[in-house]
């Protein structure tokens, strides 16, 4: 080996070490930024881990079904008392005892309902709401132009309630 080539190899080894250190710092910094952004977006999304912040009376304000129907054409009222949800669409009364786990409603016993004969469109609205609760709707509380909005979201659709 030539004496000059040994110095060249040492110089290359130093540059490789410096480049590896810089790369490691950049990867760590990018990971930290990503982690911060993901955490910030989760915290700011208004996801709920309990029903505590949404206790009280609510009325539907907006919503949609992914199949294109509009089950909120009549106001839906919602009362949240402890772990009990009570819905009123204008005919039957519906209720479910729920918990929130992983930002989703959980109801071990499903939705209980009275059994009055209702017009077909109201029956469809009730079935849609039952599906939202039964499908483990994601629960969120966010601000809107109308104030606080409590929303339920599943593959069936989304509905938002404002405080009454």
C-alpha positions in Angstrom: 0.0 0.0 0.0 1.2 3.5 -0.7 1.5 6.0 2.2 -0.7 8.5 0.4 -3.5 5.9 -0.1 -3.6 5.2 3.7 -4.3 8.9 4.4 -6.9 8.9 1.7 -8.7 5.8 3.2 -8.6 7.5 6.7 -10.1 10.6 5.2 -12.8 8.6 3.5 -13.6 6.7 6.7 -14.0 10.0 8.6 -16.3 11.4 5.9 -18.4 8.2 6.0 -18.6 8.4 9.8 -19.7 12.1 9.6 -22.2 11.3 6.8 -23.7 8.4 8.9 -23.9 10.6 12.0 -25.7 13.4 10.0 -28.1 10.9 8.4 -28.9 9.4 11.8 -29.6 12.9 13.3 -31.8 13.7 10.3 -33.8 10.5 10.5 -34.3 11.0 14.3 -35.4 14.6 13.7 -37.9 13.5 11.0 -39.3 10.8 13.3 -39.7 13.4 16.1 -41.5 15.8 13.7 -43.8 13.1 12.5 -44.6 11.9 16.0 -45.4 15.5 17.1 -47.7 16.0 14.1 -49.5 12.7 14.6 -50.0 13.4 18.3 -51.1 17.0 17.6 -53.6 15.9 15.0 -55.0 13.2 17.3 -55.3 15.6 20.3 -56.9 18.3 18.1 -59.4 16.0 16.4 -61.8 16.2 19.3 -61.9 12.4 19.7 -63.7 11.3 22.9 -62.6 8.7 25.4 -65.8 9.1 27.5 -69.2 10.7 27.3 -68.5 13.1 30.1 -68.0 16.1 27.9 -71.3 15.5 26.0 -73.7 15.1 28.9 -77.0 16.9 28.2 -79.4 17.5 25.4 -78.5 17.7 21.7 -80.4 18.1 18.4 -79.2 17.0 15.0 -77.8 19.8 12.8 -76.1 18.0 9.9 -75.4 14.6 8.6 -75.3 12.2 5.7 -75.5 8.6 4.8 -72.9 7.1 2.5 -75.6 5.6 0.4 -76.9 9.0 -0.5 -80.1 8.9 1.7 -80.8 11.7 4.1 -82.0 10.2 7.4 -81.7 13.5 9.4 -84.5 15.3 7.4 -86.5 15.4 10.7 -84.7 16.7 13.7 -83.2 13.9 15.9 -83.0 14.7 19.6 -80.3 13.0 21.7 -80.1 13.0 25.5 -76.9 11.9 27.1 -77.2 11.0 30.7 -74.2 9.2 32.2 -73.7 6.2 29.9 -77.3 6.2 28.5 -78.1 7.6 25.1 -81.7 8.4 24.3 -82.8 9.2 20.7 -86.1 10.6 19.6 -86.9 10.8 15.9 -90.6 11.6 16.3 -92.2 8.2 16.7 -90.4 5.5 18.7 -88.0 6.2 21.6 -84.7 4.5 21.4 -82.0 4.1 24.0 -78.7 2.4 24.5 -76.3 2.0 27.5 -72.9 2.5 26.0 -69.2 2.9 26.9 -66.5 4.6 24.8 -63.5 2.5 24.1 -60.8 3.4 21.5 -62.9 6.4 20.6 -65.9 4.3 19.6 -69.3 3.6 21.2 -69.7 0.1 22.6 -73.2 -1.2 23.5 -73.2 -4.7 24.9 -77.0 -5.0 24.7 -77.7 -3.1 21.5 -80.4 -0.4 21.1 -83.7 -0.8 22.9 -86.8 0.7 21.2 -90.5 1.1 21.7 -92.5 -0.7 19.0 -95.0 1.8 17.7 -96.1 1.7 14.0 -94.4 4.6 12.3 -94.4 6.0 8.8 -91.8 4.2 6.6 -89.5 7.2 6.4 -89.3 7.5 10.2 -88.7 3.8 10.5 -85.8 4.2 8.1 -84.4 7.0 10.2 -84.6 4.9 13.3 -82.9 1.9 11.6 -80.2 4.2 10.4 -79.5 5.6 14.0 -79.6 2.1 15.4 -77.0 1.1 12.9 -74.8 4.0 13.9 -74.8 2.9 17.5 -74.6 -0.8 16.7 -71.7 -0.3 14.2 -69.5 1.2 17.0 -69.6 4.8 15.8 -66.6 6.9 16.3 -67.4 9.8 18.7 -66.1 13.3 18.4 -66.7 16.7 19.9 -65.6 19.7 17.9 -66.5 23.3 17.4 -68.7 24.4 14.6 -70.3 27.7 13.5 -73.3 26.6 15.7 -71.3 25.9 18.8 -70.1 22.5 20.1 -70.8 19.6 17.8 -71.0 16.0 19.0 -70.8 13.6 16.1 -71.2 9.9 15.4 -69.4 8.4 12.4 -69.5 4.9 10.9 -69.4 3.2 7.5 -73.2 3.8 7.4 -72.7 7.6 7.6 -72.2 10.6 9.9 -74.5 12.8 12.0 -73.6 15.9 14.0 -75.6 17.2 17.0 -75.5 20.7 18.5 -76.3 21.5 22.1 -80.0 22.2 22.7 
